[in-house]
Amino acid sequence: MLKRQRTGSVLCTSCGVLVGVNDATCYNCGRHNPGLWGWAPAVRSLGNDLGFTPFIIGACSAIYVLSWALSGRPIGMSGGLFGLMSPSPLVLEYLGESGAIPVFRDGQWLTLLTAGWLHGSLLHVLFNMIGVWQLLPSIAELYGAGRTVIIYTLAGIAGFLLSSALKAYVPWLPYLGSYYTVGASASIFGLIGAAAYYGRRTGSRVASNQAWSYALSAGVYSFLLGGAGGAMIDNAAHIGGFAGGYFAGRLLDPLKHERIDHLIVAAVCLLVSVGAIAPRIMAAIIAVVRNAG
C-alpha cells in the first residue's frame, strides 16, 4: 500500500543507499530530500519507471480501442493484415494525428504530442506496446524514471517533426516522411537512441552494440516492410526519434544522478501530453455523436 513512512531509514530515490527518512541531503549522491518527505518507499514500490510503462501501455491501448469504436467499423482487414481493425482516417484526424498536412499546412503543432498516443491498427498498437514493455523499464534503470519520461516525450516530438518536415519540403524522397502519421514507435526508437548514448558515455560495449544492433535491424525491417506497401511504417519518424533520444540522453547525462528537477520536468511533459490529447478525445466523441445523430 502507498503509505508515508515518518521515521527510520529509507533508500535514496536517486542512488539507492540508506538514508534517514527526514535527511535534508543524501550523503552519497547529494540529492536534496532523498526520502521524498517519507514517500520514497511508496514511490519505489511503483518500480524503476514509477509506473510509466503500464501507464503508456494502458493509455495507448485504451485510446486505440476508443478510436476503433468511434470509427464504427466491423472487425476486418482494410489494406491487408496491417490494416486489421483500423480506425477511420476521420477519427484519427479528430484525435490528433500528425504529419506534413496537420503540422505544416494546418499549423496543428500539438499533434507532435498527440500522435504518439494513437495507432492505426491492431497489429500497430500491439507491436508498439511490446516495444514499450521491453525497452522502457530498462531505460528507466539506466537514466531514472524522470529522465526516461523526458526522453520518451522529446523523441516522439523529434520523430514526428522530422517526418512532417521531410514530406512537406522534400516529398520526392522515397519511404521518408508522411502526410499523416501516428504511433509510439518514434518514442520507442528514442529509447534505443538513449541506450546507444549510454553505451558510448559509459564505455559499455554491450549496451552500445545491443542498442545499435536493435536500431539497425528494426530500421532495415521498417524500410523493407514500408516499401512492400500496405504497412504503416514511418521511417523518418523512427530516424528522428532515435536522434532525439540519443541527444536527449546526452543532454541528461546518465552518469549523473537523477535530480528532483528532472522529475518536475517529467511531470510537466506528462501534463502537457495528456493535456494535448484529452481535449481531442472529448472533441472526437462529441463530433461522432453529432454526426450519428
N, C-alpha and C positions, 0 to 999 in steps of 0.2 A: 504494500500500500504506500501511497505517496504521503509520508509523514515527515514533519520537520523534526530534526534532531537538535536539541537545545544544549546538550552537554557532551563531553567526551571528545573522541578523535574521529576524524573523517579522512577520506582520501582527497587530496587536492584534485580539483577538476581539470587541471592542466597537466600535471606531471605524475599524479598518482601516488605521491608519498603521503605518509600520515601527518596530518596537521591538526591542531586544535580547532574545534568547531567554530570558535569565536576569534581565531587568529586574524590579525589585520593583513598579514602577508605570508606567503609560503616561503619558508627558509631555503627551500631547494631551488625553486624557479622564480621566486619574487613576485608571483601573481598576487594581486590585491584581492582580499576577501576570498581565499581559496575554498572556504566552506560554504559559500553562497548563502550566508545567513542561516545555515543549518539545513538548507535544501539540497546540498551536494549529494547525499545518498539517494534521494528521490530522483535527482537528475541522472545519476549514474545508472539507476535501475532501468532507464529507458534505452541503455546501450550506448556505444561509442558515437552513434549517429543521432542520439537524442530523439529517436522515433521518426527521423526524417524519411528513412526508407519505406516503412509501412504507410507513412502519410502520402508520399508521392505515388506509390502503387495504388493505394486506396482511392485517392482523389482522381488520378488519371483513369482508372477503371470505371469509377462511378460516372465521370463526365463522358466517357466513351459510351457507356450504356445509355445515358440520358440522350446523347446526340443521336444514337441509332433509334431510340424510341421516338424522339421528336420527328425523325425523318419519316416514320410510318411505313417503313419498308419491310417486306417479308424476309424471312431468313433465306438467303440465297447469295449467289456469286454475281457480282457486277464487274466484269473485266477480268475474269479468271480467279484463281484461288486467293490471290491477294486482295480481291475485292469482296471477299466473304463478309457479309453483314456490314456494308459500307454506309456510313451516314450520308445524307444528301449534301451536295455542294452548298445549297442554300443554308442549311442548318450550320455547317462548318463556317460559312461566312458570318452568320449571326453570332456564333460563339467566338470568333476572333482568329481565323486562320491568317497566317502571314504570307509574305511573298511580294513579288515586284508590284503587282496591282494594288493590294491593300496598302503597302507601305509607301511606294513612290508615286503612285497615281492618286490614291485616296488620302494619303497623309495619315494613315492609322498606325502610328508608331508604337502604340501599346500592344499591337499584335506581336511584336517581338517578344513580349512576355506571355501572351495568352496562348500562342500557337503550341507551345511545349506541353500544354495540358491536353491537347486534342490529338485524336488519332483517326486514321482513315479507313480502318478495317479491323476485324477481329484479330487477324494474324499480326497486323501492325502493332496494336497495343500489347498483344501477348509477347512478342519478341522484345519489344522495348522494356516491358516491365521485368522480363527475365534479366535483361541487361542491367537495369537499376538494382535488382535484388542481388546480382552477382558482384557488381562493382562498387556501389555506393558505400556499403559498410567498410570495405577495405580502404577506400579513400578517406573515410572518416577516421579510421585508425591511424592513418599517416598524417593527416592535417588537422584533425579535430572536427567536431560537428559544425561549428560556426563557419569555419573556413570552407568546409565542403559545401554548405548551402550557398555561400558566395560564389564558389567555383561553378557549381551547377547552374546558378542563375546567369552569371556572366557568359558562360559558354553557350547557353541557349540563345542569348541576345546576339552574340558574335556570329553564331551559325546562321540564324535567320537573316541577320543583316547582310552577311556575305552572299547568301543565296538570292536575296531580293535584289541586291545591287548588281550582281552579275547578270541576272535575267533582265534587269531594267536597262543596263548600259552596254552590255556585250551579249545580247541574246543569241548570237550565232555560235557561241561556244557549245560544243556537244556535251550533253549529260551534266551540265553545270548550271545551277540556278533554277528557280521555279517561279512561275507566275503566282501559284498558290502552294503553300506548304504547311504541314503540321507534323507534330511528333516530338517525343522526348529524346530522339537519337542525337540531336545536336548537343544536348547536355551530357548524354552518355559518352559521346566522343570527347567531351570536355573533361570528364573524369579520367579517361585514358590519357589525355594530354597532361593532366596534373600528375598522374603516375609516372609518365615519361620524364617530367621535370624533376620529380622526387628522386628518380634513379640517377639523373645527372647531378643533382645537388648533393646527394649523399654518397655518390660514387658506387651505388649498388648496381652492379651489372645485371643481377637477377631481375630487379624491379624494372630497370630500363629495357632490357631485352624482352621481357614479357609484355610491357606496355607497347613498344614499337611493333612487336610481332602481332599483337592483338589488333593494333590500329591498321597495319598494312594488310593483314588478312581480311579484316572487316571492310577496309576500303576497296580492295580488289573485288571482293564479293559484291559490294554495293554497285561498283561500276558495271560489272558483268550482268548483274541482275537488273539494274536500271536500264542497261542497254538492250536487254531482252524484250522490254516492253511489258506493260500491264502491271508493273510493280511500282509502288510509291516509294522511290528511293531518291533522296535529295543529297547528292554527293557534295554539293557546295556547302550545305548546312553541316555535314559531317566534318569537312575540312575546316570550316570556320569555327565549329565547336571545339575541335581538337586544339586549334591555335589559341582560342580563347581560354581553354582550360590550362594549356601549357603556360601562357603568360600570366594568368591569374595565380597559378601555383608559384611562379617566380616572384610575383608581387607579394604574396602572402608568406613566402619562405617557410617551408616545412621544418627546417631545423630550429626555428624559434618556437617557443611555447605559445599556444593559443591564448589570446588576451580577452578580457571582458568586452573590449570594443569590437572584436571580431563577432562575438555573439550578438551584440547590438546591431551591427551592420547586417548580420544574417537575418535577424528578426525583421529589419526594415525590408530586406529583399523578399522575405515571405509575405509580409503585409502588402507590399506593392504588387507582387504577383497575384496573390489572392484577390486584392482589391481591383485588379485589372480584369480578372476572369469572372468574378461574381456578378457584376452588373450585366455582363454579356450573357450569362446563363439566364438571368431573370428576363432580359430582353428577348432572348430566343424563345423561352417558354411563352411569354406574352404574345409574341408575333405568331407562333404556331397556333396557339389557341384562337387568336383573332382570325387567322386565315381559315382555320377549320370551321369557325362559326359563320 
